């Protein structure tokens, strides 16, 4: 301690270091007063301090006796020591008490990841509810079962964890993604959590999940798939979010790693859901147009419609995966949103089933040259075609009924109601006039020029869906789609979807391709005679020759099967009984004002209208001609043909010349080289008199010259003299299909899964020559297929082929159709089938 003036400096070093010092000033009663101040140098003393209320000028003045300053200070100091309070023994201050310990967090309250150990998708229960239990991939026989769902419905799932799930502390997040680069904006990625209240109602167009219950380490939830979901194979995974406190007591969230299924969840269209664009209110029709695997496609001509059984097989192993690949191939990988729209999907299906623009499923060929592929008539179903395409690319070859059969399979596999439709006398308008024009040189039997044609039959598809962009006129209904590559639409070979209702009204500007479809079913056929001076004379207008007996299978929900041991006429009658006529869906009754108004609507909107003289009234016919032939002639037999001419006028009429000619004809309406021609001298007919012209087509004239459809065109022409005018030419043409034998397939009506089943196959050779190069193939839903199995020997002339096949029933099926096809060099496409019910083993 140092005394400075009347101050006691307690810490001199502190003063030197900081300039601030704690000092003691003594009051007049000699009691100490502690104070802090900042000293400064002054006069009269070693140190002086800032003035303050306690500074004594008199005592500390410069006049004070200097030699004795210490005495006073010493006295003051002693008095202070005598009068100061007794000092207490100084004890060291204790250390501050440690903070109270934080309460220990129980181990069960520490935040910890909740791990998913497994997911049960209740495949059997869910697929039955979604009507997808027929798909082979859901059964798990060859590989683990997979879940197939229809959008617009919910499905049940159970999640197992490594410990009990706690609602306050845990959340379960469901994640769905589609494609290689899923995005939320593109509709290919979605994440959402389960509503744990269990009270949330699903919105039709939104994903969602709601709590159903829990037990031990399991929880059960219902997950809703929106009705506008993109169809495809969705990757599904889950993750948990756990909330709690860490070891320091701080709140924390932990997210578990993803638990992903080993397979994708497939989502398809749902025609049972009102919010889906393919909704069909009449449920019993869905048994046919979505669930039926075995049906028939009509071929032949309108005089001889014939049902060809067809195996659609949409539930067979791998077909659903291939159908999705067909659609996906038509879209960019990063633009999958249109796969939620049935209109866009059906248009892509029609584009991808043919290979004209992309590496689609089928290559078409119509020239009867099939050496590097399979003849179109050989196919009896879609399954082999789709699998072959999936493995090695476009399949050779197909024609319209094959394209249609494959299209039906793809649509039904994806959940779009679909049916194959056959239009007999189907027109092909190539120049957008909305009518069919044929040009004839004088004396010619067949048309000399012109690109339009009339096919004996043409098969396309109808798909049922909504048309939101046509909501006012055609909100729902059947839409024509056609995969056969005929004309380009928007730069590619596709057709439709086109509302059938728009075609009926002749509204040819309705999208898509309604003008082309209208011409196929209701165009007028216009015949022109080419005159020497370059003019054209209107010969006749046929208003009811195009679009006849538009046919599809009656929707029974059961396979099409001809009666066993039935003859041709019985089979024909059975086919007609099971044929649903759709003609009045496409056009009003022929000859009515409504039908003519539909035609006029089409002509008004034609891109290339016909000349004005198209609408001239046809000159009166005073001689009527009737062409008849044996329409039931078996291949290898002769065909009788006759033409009857009758004078219906009051004056004598002279027939200058008459000709009957026969040509081989493809089903697309193209003629081959003439097979038979007979010219008759003219005749003079009195009022009411008749004249008959007859000829016979012999087997040697046509055998070896027919295509696989075995069609011939019988053409009769006659020139009738007109007084004061040019001769009038009459023309009649009939398309006739030679009958072929059918395979008679006999087998049991029922069997058990795993049982060996025996089928007996036979037919009689109708030719007067042996059948050579014989082989047989089989395609089935419930048995193992085989292709081109050679026969042991040739079939003798008028001989009988008979063979027995023993096959193992592979799986339970309500209806297991078995299709056999016999091929030889002389006759193509001899087919037969049987249907058997395969029960599950007890």
Secondary structure as UniProt FT lines:
FT   STRAND          2..4
FT   TURN            5..6
FT   STRAND          7..9
FT   HELIX           12..18
FT   STRAND          21..26
FT   TURN            28..29
FT   STRAND          32..37
FT   TURN            53..54
FT   TURN            57..60
FT   TURN            62..63
FT   HELIX           66..68
FT   HELIX           69..83
FT   HELIX           107..109
FT   STRAND          116..120
FT   HELIX           123..129
FT   TURN            130..131
FT   TURN            133..134
FT   HELIX           136..138
FT   STRAND          148..150
FT   TURN            151..152
FT   STRAND          154..161
FT   TURN            167..169
FT   STRAND          170..177
FT   TURN            184..187
FT   STRAND          189..193
FT   TURN            196..197
FT   TURN            204..205
FT   STRAND          208..215
FT   TURN            216..217
FT   STRAND          218..224
FT   TURN            227..228
FT   STRAND          232..245
FT   TURN            247..248
FT   STRAND          251..255
FT   STRAND          259..260
FT   STRAND          265..268
FT   TURN            271..272
FT   TURN            274..275
FT   TURN            277..278
FT   HELIX           283..289
FT   TURN            290..291
FT   STRAND          294..301
FT   TURN            302..303
FT   STRAND          304..311
FT   TURN            314..315
FT   TURN            317..318
FT   HELIX           319..328
FT   TURN            329..330
FT   TURN            333..334
FT   HELIX           337..340
FT   HELIX           342..352
FT   STRAND          362..364
FT   TURN            371..372
FT   HELIX           376..378
FT   HELIX           383..392
FT   STRAND          395..398
FT   HELIX           400..414
FT   STRAND          418..428
FT   STRAND          436..441
FT   TURN            442..443
FT   STRAND          453..466
FT   HELIX           468..470
FT   TURN            471..473
FT   STRAND          476..481
FT   STRAND          488..489
FT   TURN            490..491
FT   STRAND          492..493
FT   STRAND          496..499
FT   HELIX           500..505
FT   TURN            508..509
FT   TURN            511..513
FT   HELIX           514..522
FT   STRAND          525..530
FT   TURN            532..533
FT   STRAND          536..542
FT   STRAND          548..553
FT   TURN            564..565
FT   HELIX           568..577
FT   STRAND          579..581
FT   HELIX           583..586
FT   TURN            590..591
FT   HELIX           593..604
FT   HELIX           612..615
FT   STRAND          623..629
FT   TURN            631..632
FT   TURN            635..636
FT   STRAND          639..647
FT   STRAND          653..665
FT   TURN            667..668
FT   STRAND          671..685
FT   TURN            687..688
FT   STRAND          690..697
FT   HELIX           699..702
FT   TURN            703..704
FT   TURN            708..709
FT   STRAND          711..720
FT   TURN            723..724
FT   STRAND          728..737
FT   STRAND          744..746
FT   STRAND          750..752
FT   TURN            753..754
FT   STRAND          756..764
FT   STRAND          775..780
FT   STRAND          786..790
FT   TURN            797..798
FT   STRAND          800..808
FT   STRAND          813..823
FT   STRAND          830..839
//
